[in-house]
Amino acid sequence: MSSKRSKNPALPVLDDAFRLASVKDAEESTRDLAARLATTELRRVSHPGRVTWEPTDQAEPVPVPPTVVDGDGDLWLRDRGTGTWTMPEFNPKEFPARCGEVLTWNQLACEFGPLTALADDRRIGGGRRR
């Protein structure tokens, strides 16, 4: 999924990565993953104080952040009681139906990653630091 609706323009989004030559040159079947991985690296370089998880990071971090921003720049909130994630600004006219569902960390990371902690706090667990 790629959109032009970033609510946090300072944070690189998938649309930024799709403009990179390395992503454009990737085989069509791998272009989406290439863009997601490139977005991960762009975020890590431009926002070294924030933890960013790759779309392939399937293990839920410890401690788990309460909020994350997905690859399109959209906010997701974690329900502390269930450990699941929801998009608070979901609008079925604007977003795919999947964004309105309750997701696990694995589903969120795989389908909407990279995920970046909202706060600039490296103590939030699990993200690779570069």
trRosetta pair geometry for C-beta under 8 A, 3 or more apart (Angstrom, degrees):
i j d omega theta_ij theta_ji phi_ij phi_ji
1 14 7.8 130 97 37 56 167
1 71 7.7 133 77 73 84 117
1 72 6.6 -52 116 -47 99 131
1 96 6.2 -112 -111 1 136 137
1 111 7.6 39 6 165 115 80
1 112 6.9 -19 49 -108 123 73
2 14 4.6 -127 -118 111 92 131
2 15 6.0 129 -177 -70 106 71
2 18 6.4 44 -142 -37 156 145
2 35 7.4 -23 -86 130 127 156
2 71 7.9 -65 -102 121 65 114
2 72 6.8 168 -142 -94 36 101
3 6 7.8 161 96 -40 89 62
3 14 7.8 71 29 56 54 117
3 15 7.4 -80 83 -47 31 115
3 72 4.7 39 41 -147 101 132
4 15 5.9 73 -96 -74 68 157
5 72 6.4 26 59 161 85 114
5 73 7.0 -164 98 69 60 110
5 74 7.1 30 98 -69 108 100
5 94 7.1 94 -100 178 165 115
6 9 5.5 115 110 -86 121 56
6 11 7.2 -163 -166 70 123 87
6 13 4.6 -127 -82 -40 129 152
6 15 7.5 -115 -30 26 119 122
6 72 6.5 -146 -80 162 71 58
6 73 3.2 70 -133 31 77 165
6 74 8.0 -111 -116 -46 44 59
7 73 5.4 171 29 140 62 105
7 74 6.7 85 7 -103 113 46
7 75 6.9 -49 58 -21 142 98
7 89 8.0 112 -51 23 153 168
8 11 4.4 19 118 21 113 116
8 69 6.0 -42 27 -136 147 154
8 73 5.0 -164 41 -158 84 104
9 73 7.6 26 -73 -136 37 156
10 46 7.8 -172 161 150 75 125
10 47 7.9 102 131 -70 97 116
11 43 6.3 24 -165 -118 85 100
11 46 7.5 158 -129 98 44 127
11 47 6.4 -9 -113 -28 82 148
11 69 6.2 39 118 110 165 156
11 73 6.0 147 80 -113 111 94
11 116 6.4 -169 -159 71 135 158
12 16 4.6 -100 -157 61 89 155
12 17 7.0 89 161 -45 115 87
12 39 5.7 -169 121 -147 106 72
12 42 3.8 -53 70 122 170 127
12 43 5.4 -133 49 -65 102 69
12 46 6.0 123 -19 27 108 147
13 16 5.5 112 57 2 57 100
13 17 7.8 -122 110 1 37 91
13 39 6.7 -9 180 -136 18 125
13 71 6.4 104 -159 159 67 54
13 72 5.6 47 -161 -148 118 29
13 73 4.6 -48 -91 -35 126 105
14 17 5.6 -59 -152 38 41 110
14 18 6.2 43 153 -25 73 103
14 35 5.4 60 -156 147 85 119
14 36 6.9 -14 -108 -85 103 59
14 39 5.4 -43 -87 -68 53 148
14 71 4.5 52 -48 153 108 106
14 72 5.9 -32 16 -81 113 60
15 18 5.7 -50 -146 31 33 114
15 19 7.2 34 155 -21 60 102
15 72 7.9 65 -17 -129 93 68
16 19 6.2 -64 -167 28 33 110
16 20 7.7 43 141 -34 63 96
16 39 6.9 115 66 -107 99 85
16 42 6.3 179 110 152 131 171
17 20 5.6 -36 -163 5 48 118
17 23 5.4 114 155 -56 78 158
17 34 7.8 178 158 121 117 68
17 35 4.1 130 111 -158 121 74
17 36 7.4 165 93 -49 165 18
17 38 3.9 139 -145 91 116 115
17 39 4.4 -82 -36 -57 141 80
17 42 6.4 -141 -76 -6 93 140
18 23 5.7 -121 -121 121 32 144
18 24 7.5 87 177 -67 54 75
18 31 7.8 59 -123 165 84 106
18 35 5.1 8 -70 -118 71 134
19 23 7.6 48 49 57 23 126
19 24 7.6 -1 -169 -46 21 112
20 23 4.5 83 68 9 94 104
20 24 6.8 -165 92 -7 47 87
20 35 7.9 160 37 -113 109 71
20 38 5.6 -145 36 -177 154 155
21 24 5.5 -57 -142 41 33 112
21 25 5.9 28 160 -17 68 112
22 25 6.0 -57 -142 40 25 108
22 26 6.9 44 151 -41 58 95
22 34 7.0 -149 130 175 85 121
22 38 6.6 156 84 -94 116 134
23 26 5.6 -37 -155 6 36 118
23 31 6.2 86 179 -157 78 79
23 34 4.9 162 -122 119 72 112
23 35 4.9 72 -143 -81 136 75
23 38 5.5 -82 -63 0 116 157
24 31 7.9 36 -112 -134 21 116
26 30 5.1 -110 168 92 114 95
26 31 4.7 153 88 -95 112 63
26 34 4.0 -153 -58 -16 169 166
27 30 4.9 59 65 25 91 100
27 31 6.9 -132 90 -42 39 80
28 31 5.5 -28 -142 -11 33 122
30 33 5.4 -58 -167 48 67 110
30 34 5.6 74 134 -30 85 104
31 34 5.4 -55 -144 37 32 115
31 35 6.3 33 157 -20 66 104
32 35 5.8 -55 -152 35 30 110
32 36 6.5 29 151 -19 64 106
33 36 5.5 -53 -147 36 35 113
33 37 6.3 31 156 -15 68 106
33 55 7.1 -132 -132 66 73 138
34 37 6.0 -57 -146 40 29 107
34 38 6.1 29 154 -19 64 110
35 38 5.6 -55 -142 39 30 111
35 39 6.2 36 155 -23 64 104
36 39 5.7 -51 -148 33 29 113
36 40 6.7 38 149 -24 61 100
36 54 7.4 95 137 -166 99 71
36 55 4.5 -6 158 -11 142 136
36 71 5.9 -56 -121 -108 82 147
36 113 6.0 68 -168 102 122 79
36 114 6.0 145 -178 -30 80 77
37 40 5.4 -45 -154 27 36 118
37 41 6.8 31 151 -13 64 102
37 54 6.4 18 -112 -142 71 109
37 55 7.4 -90 -63 24 64 102
37 114 7.9 111 -99 -52 27 114
38 41 5.8 -55 -151 38 35 108
38 42 6.2 38 151 -21 68 105
39 42 5.5 -51 -143 37 33 113
39 43 6.3 33 157 -18 65 105
39 71 5.5 77 108 -142 163 93
39 114 5.4 -167 101 18 102 114
40 43 6.1 -62 -155 37 26 108
40 44 6.4 22 153 -18 64 109
40 52 5.5 162 -151 136 71 124
40 53 7.7 -76 -127 111 114 22
40 54 4.9 10 -109 -100 160 72
40 55 7.5 -123 -54 -9 125 75
40 113 7.6 17 -74 157 108 98
40 114 4.1 146 -84 -72 83 151
41 44 5.6 -54 -144 36 34 111
41 45 6.3 28 159 -15 66 107
42 45 6.1 -61 -149 39 28 107
42 46 6.0 7 163 -3 66 117
43 46 6.1 -65 -133 49 26 98
43 47 5.6 -33 -176 40 68 108
43 50 7.0 -73 167 84 102 120
43 52 4.5 124 104 -86 128 158
43 114 6.4 -151 23 95 145 142
43 116 5.4 -121 -178 -85 149 137
44 47 7.3 -71 -114 64 14 68
44 48 6.6 50 176 -100 56 60
44 52 5.3 -119 -66 41 80 130
44 128 7.9 -22 -110 90 143 88
44 130 5.3 45 162 48 137 113
45 48 7.2 -4 -149 -62 18 87
47 50 4.3 0 138 24 117 115
47 52 7.5 104 78 -41 108 118
47 116 7.1 58 84 -164 143 139
47 120 7.2 -122 -175 -105 98 97
48 130 7.9 -112 -126 78 94 65
49 120 3.6 22 123 -165 123 103
49 121 7.3 33 164 -38 89 22
49 122 6.4 -98 -158 -43 52 93
50 116 5.3 38 145 -177 129 103
50 117 5.3 -166 -163 62 85 87
50 118 8.0 -124 -134 114 120 4
50 119 7.4 162 -113 96 86 35
50 120 5.4 -69 -64 -107 76 60
50 121 7.8 32 -111 29 52 47
51 61 7.5 99 138 -127 147 168
51 65 7.3 -174 63 -50 121 134
51 116 7.1 164 88 -151 47 57
51 117 4.6 51 50 -3 88 123
51 121 7.7 -43 -8 82 101 59
51 122 6.4 127 -58 -126 94 49
51 124 4.9 -135 15 81 140 107
51 125 7.7 72 -149 76 173 16
51 126 7.1 92 173 72 142 69
51 127 3.2 157 -172 23 100 149
51 129 7.6 -56 -113 -79 82 81
52 114 5.3 30 178 158 102 131
52 115 7.0 165 -154 86 58 43
52 116 4.4 -19 -102 -99 84 86
52 117 7.6 -117 -69 8 45 73
52 127 5.8 109 51 -153 30 136
53 57 4.0 -111 -174 61 101 148
53 61 6.9 -131 -73 -42 135 121
53 68 8.0 -34 27 -141 112 143
53 109 6.0 -60 119 -125 124 117
53 113 6.4 -80 102 -137 86 124
53 114 6.1 171 82 -161 49 82
53 115 4.8 -4 53 58 103 93
53 116 7.6 -166 19 -75 66 40
53 126 6.7 4 -90 118 118 108
53 127 5.2 -109 -67 -104 72 89
53 128 8.0 113 -113 10 53 78
54 57 4.8 118 54 -21 74 97
54 109 7.7 56 98 -175 45 108
54 113 6.4 70 151 154 32 137
54 114 5.7 -47 -121 -107 30 100
54 128 7.6 13 -16 17 104 120
55 71 7.5 -2 -70 -56 113 130
55 109 5.7 154 -147 160 44 71
55 110 5.8 90 177 -125 87 29
55 111 8.0 168 -151 13 110 15
55 112 7.9 177 -116 72 102 28
55 113 3.2 168 -94 78 69 122
55 114 5.8 -93 -43 -73 73 53
56 109 7.6 -111 19 146 7 113
56 110 7.7 65 -95 -102 36 71
56 113 7.8 -145 -8 88 39 154
57 61 7.9 16 152 -55 127 93
57 109 5.6 -113 73 -164 75 146
57 113 7.3 164 38 -135 89 157
57 115 7.9 -113 64 37 120 104
57 126 7.2 121 176 154 131 111
57 127 7.6 2 -141 -111 171 59
57 128 7.9 -147 -88 -13 133 97
58 105 7.7 119 -170 114 46 95
58 106 5.0 30 -154 -120 87 91
58 109 6.3 -170 -98 79 45 142
58 110 7.0 28 -97 -56 91 102
59 126 6.8 -155 101 -144 97 127
60 64 5.8 -16 168 -95 105 112
60 83 7.6 0 -142 -176 164 116
60 105 4.1 124 -95 39 95 168
60 106 7.7 -71 -55 -43 85 72
60 126 7.5 -110 141 -81 33 167
61 64 5.7 135 76 -101 77 53
61 65 6.9 27 71 -10 131 82
61 105 8.0 -167 10 -154 67 147
61 124 6.8 51 130 154 144 80
61 125 4.1 162 167 99 97 86
61 126 2.6 -130 -119 19 95 142
61 127 6.5 -13 -99 -34 144 67
62 125 4.5 -75 83 123 36 166
62 126 6.2 102 24 -50 51 106
63 124 6.5 -89 74 -142 86 56
63 125 4.9 133 30 -3 43 119
64 78 6.1 168 139 -158 120 173
64 83 7.4 109 23 -140 178 85
64 105 7.4 -108 -131 -83 121 136
64 125 7.2 -42 -59 52 31 111
65 68 5.7 106 86 -63 128 87
65 78 7.2 140 96 -6 55 135
65 117 4.5 -157 -103 -119 159 96
65 118 7.0 156 168 16 130 80
65 119 7.4 -169 -145 30 116 96
65 124 4.8 26 -77 -157 100 136
66 77 6.9 -7 158 -151 74 73
66 78 5.5 -128 -150 43 42 106
66 80 7.5 -20 -120 -67 94 98
66 118 7.9 -58 75 29 77 122
67 75 6.2 -17 -169 -162 111 97
67 76 6.9 155 -156 80 60 51
67 77 5.5 -23 -102 -103 82 63
67 78 7.1 -134 -69 4 37 85
67 117 7.5 93 84 -159 66 56
67 118 4.2 0 98 -9 113 136
67 119 7.8 97 60 -16 103 84
68 75 7.7 151 83 -150 38 52
68 76 5.2 -14 63 59 84 101
68 78 7.9 64 -2 -38 94 101
68 85 7.7 -29 37 -134 111 136
68 108 7.5 107 69 149 138 136
68 115 4.2 8 170 -175 141 105
68 116 6.2 139 -163 64 82 35
68 117 6.1 -51 -107 -94 75 36
68 118 6.6 -137 -101 -34 22 81
69 73 5.9 -11 -180 -147 114 38
69 74 6.8 149 -156 70 66 27
69 75 5.9 -34 -100 -92 69 55
69 76 7.6 168 -96 16 20 80
69 115 7.1 147 68 -157 42 56
69 116 4.8 -25 56 62 96 94
69 118 6.1 115 -30 -87 95 72
70 73 7.2 -54 69 15 65 15
70 74 5.0 -11 39 58 109 84
70 75 8.0 -140 2 -62 83 9
70 76 6.1 74 -41 -19 102 117
70 108 7.3 -116 -97 -177 110 90
70 112 4.0 -41 -148 154 133 110
70 113 6.9 -97 -149 -87 76 26
70 114 7.8 150 -165 84 45 38
70 115 6.1 -26 -105 -100 53 71
71 112 5.9 -161 14 171 95 56
71 113 5.9 66 -44 129 108 22
71 114 5.6 101 -84 34 87 56
71 115 7.9 -58 -42 -64 68 46
72 112 7.4 -66 8 -160 97 92
74 87 6.1 3 149 -139 122 120
74 89 6.9 -133 -156 58 99 118
74 95 7.8 89 -121 -105 163 130
74 99 7.5 -21 125 -144 161 130
74 112 7.7 -71 60 -172 111 130
75 87 7.0 125 87 -144 58 70
75 88 6.4 -28 100 34 109 101
75 89 6.6 80 52 4 100 114
75 118 7.1 37 -126 -89 99 125
76 85 4.8 23 167 -180 120 114
76 86 6.8 162 -156 80 76 25
76 87 5.5 -48 -100 -86 74 66
76 88 8.0 157 -128 -5 29 77
76 103 7.9 -46 -153 54 137 119
76 108 6.2 137 165 -146 170 136
76 112 7.5 113 -45 102 143 150
76 115 7.6 -56 42 -132 130 113
77 85 6.9 157 78 -150 35 66
77 86 5.9 -24 60 63 85 78
77 87 7.9 139 15 -107 77 19
77 88 5.5 47 -1 -39 125 110
78 83 6.9 -17 -172 -152 104 36
78 84 7.3 161 -150 86 63 26
78 85 5.5 -35 -96 -93 63 75
79 82 4.6 16 99 42 124 95
79 83 6.9 -47 78 9 78 15
79 84 5.2 4 36 58 114 75
79 85 7.4 -151 4 -77 80 25
79 86 6.8 53 -37 0 104 107
79 102 7.8 -15 1 -146 136 114
80 83 7.6 25 -159 -70 22 49
82 102 7.6 -9 110 -180 148 134
83 104 7.6 19 120 -134 94 73
83 105 7.6 -55 161 -27 94 101
84 102 4.7 30 151 174 142 101
84 103 6.4 146 -169 71 89 32
84 104 6.2 -60 -117 -87 77 47
85 102 7.2 144 66 -164 42 57
85 103 4.9 -36 64 70 97 88
85 104 7.3 87 14 -167 97 5
85 105 6.8 108 -22 -81 125 50
85 107 8.0 -164 47 73 115 98
85 108 4.8 13 60 -64 154 147
86 90 7.4 -78 174 -17 86 129
86 102 5.7 -32 -77 -107 95 68
86 103 7.5 152 -78 21 44 78
87 90 4.5 104 91 -57 103 95
87 95 7.0 -157 106 -177 156 173
87 99 4.9 -21 22 176 154 90
87 100 7.0 -78 52 -86 108 37
90 95 5.7 -92 -142 51 69 146
90 99 5.3 174 -117 124 103 96
90 100 4.4 133 177 -95 147 75
91 94 4.3 48 78 21 107 110
91 95 6.1 112 58 9 59 97
92 95 6.9 -73 -110 59 25 76
92 97 6.7 25 -131 -97 94 68
92 100 6.3 -6 -79 -48 84 147
95 99 4.0 -69 156 56 131 149
95 100 6.9 142 94 -41 120 85
96 99 5.5 109 66 -6 70 99
97 100 5.8 -59 -167 32 49 111
97 101 7.3 54 143 -31 72 99
98 101 5.7 -48 -160 15 45 117
98 111 6.8 -112 152 162 142 149
99 112 7.8 102 -101 -89 85 138
103 107 4.1 -132 -163 90 102 123
103 108 4.6 128 117 -57 132 85
103 111 7.5 -117 -139 44 148 130
104 107 4.8 96 50 9 76 101
104 108 6.9 -142 92 -4 39 90
105 108 5.7 -61 -147 40 29 111
105 109 6.0 25 160 -17 68 110
106 109 6.1 -57 -143 39 25 106
106 110 6.0 17 163 -12 63 115
107 110 6.1 -63 -141 43 24 106
107 111 5.8 -5 172 5 64 120
108 111 6.6 -70 -132 49 17 93
108 112 5.5 -46 -168 44 59 113
108 113 7.2 95 132 -52 62 83
108 115 6.5 52 133 -75 105 138
109 112 7.5 -65 -97 58 8 70
109 113 4.4 29 -167 -54 53 130
109 114 7.9 5 -150 -136 74 39
109 115 5.7 -76 -103 -8 73 124
110 113 6.6 31 -46 6 10 115
112 115 7.3 64 100 -73 88 91
117 120 8.0 148 99 -82 107 22
117 121 6.6 -97 131 52 144 83
117 124 4.7 122 -103 72 157 163
117 127 7.3 -109 -17 -24 111 146
119 124 7.1 134 68 -37 102 134
121 124 5.3 90 95 -20 96 98
122 129 6.7 51 -152 -103 117 128
124 127 7.1 34 99 5 92 114
